Amino acid sequence: MDTYLNRLNSVVCTLLACLSLAAIGNYFSIYLLQSSPTGRVAVSQVYEFGVNTALQSEQAHLALDIEADLTSCFNWNTKQLFVYVVVRYETPKNKRNEVIIWDSIISDPEDAFIELESVTSKYPLRDHGKGLRNRNVTVSLEYVYHPIVGLMQSHPVASSTYTLPSSYFRYKDRYRRAVYDDEDADDQPQSRGDNSRSSRSSEARAAAPAA
């Protein structure tokens, strides 16, 4: 007669076999679904371009226009999507350069539609040296598919080309206003009436006879 331990072992083995078959079927069934993501990516502006003195390397802060519809990438085997913008270029020093300047993790199909205009790059475009000036770069929008069961896969969505500036500059006016508006507001007087009262108080003290 079977013991309780043997019966438990039989139940667990059967359960694991069923789960394995379900996982394998889940993985191969997604190949019947064809995803068709669409999108667009472009550099709208260079906010800042110069040299990182600590690293002695050129770097640039960019503004990006990103549009993407990744809803077709979601199915019953999708855990999340890692979406990123990568810049690729060649220099005499390094033939292959890849720098990720923006990324996002999408785990909800409702967030799979991206529409961003002039969004600032999360990370600077930084070179291993000084090879960015007047450099032609390729800006690509890609994503990594994270399945519940199976291997992660990287897929391209869209790409465009851009030529970086030939000279350094500290910042663009738009970037300066966006960063420094709050700081400048703290230095301004709160109201016109406060200025008038302060001026009248100064005149009264100046006109008062000395004791």
Beta strands, then each sheet from edge to edge (+ up, - down):
strand 1: 38-52
strand 2: 57-69
strand 3: 78-89
strand 4: 97-106
strand 5: 113-120
strand 6: 125-126
strand 7: 136-147
strand 8: 153-163
sheet 1: 1+ 2- 5+
sheet 2: 1+ 2- 6+
sheet 3: 4+ 3- 7+ 8-
end
